[in-house]
Amino acid sequence: KAANNKGSSTIPTTRFEEIGGQEHAKTELKEALDFLLYHERMEAYGIRPIKGILLAGPPGTGKTLMAKAAAHYTDSVFVSASGSEFVEKYVGVGAQRIRRLFQDARKAAKKNRKKSAIVFIDEIDVIGGKREGGQQREYDQTLNQLLTEMDGIHVDGDVRMLVMAATNRKEMLDPALLRPGRFDRHILVDLPDKQARLQILTLHARNKPLSPDVSLDKVAQDTFGFSGAQLESLTNEAAIYALRQGSEQLEPAHFQAAIDKVMMGEKTDREAAH
Ligand code: ATP
């Protein structure tokens, strides 16, 4: 089931407080979400509703977490898919799936008695990449269907819809996607700085027995360039090292070994790519 979660809907429990760092991104996102929460007030001022929010930034920085937290914050159902799920050999299948995704979102909202739904599309660049030299692609219909769905989101409908998308290649996106009324809000979800790394490490070390000798501040210092996902992986690896050594607590050496392992993993990934 997990492997085939196309259009699966959930009521997310992720809260913004569970996301380390990203203070600026969280503030910007919450501001945008107020359009959904306080839509009546916005309408009274004739303000156009926000339909699309683009989260851009490197892999593993918490874009999916942000989208889930957005759904929790606005008490919306959350329906998600990845751009690569829409790439199909047969023309029209991808477009059909997009239609279904939006239908599922509306249905799930009604079923769960929610007033709003967030549709999240990860790796949007897979279906929304630039059309070079006007060339036609087999997935143009998919992109067009997405644009049609977004243009058709009306405030006067019974379920308010918001589309969120994530990419780590924003500059590759087709300008049609970025026009007003589509993904016109862009939020940068960047790699964490030292302070943010400390916050993320603290979050992921919460449920682990840390030796008093461990300084997460030092770990944060030593992990320049790590993403949130890598920091999560690092705390998990440190716990595995401690367990294997029969140590009751996670010691500084376990963290050091885990840092090396995550860095090495990166290196072998890069070598494999060459
Ligand atoms: P991708 O672009 O690869 O899809 P993403 O930006 O959507 O990645 P997530 O899927 O949100 O990243 O993050 C993966 C995991 O990494 C999370 O489930 C979480 O454990 C950890 N993580 C990433 N960023 C953070 C963060 N800012 N705070 C806490 N945990 C984080």
Residues whose N, C-alpha, C, O or C-beta is under 5 A from the ligand:
A	BS01	ATP	E18 I19 G20 P58 P59 G60 T61 G62 K63 T64 L65 I200 G228 A229 E232
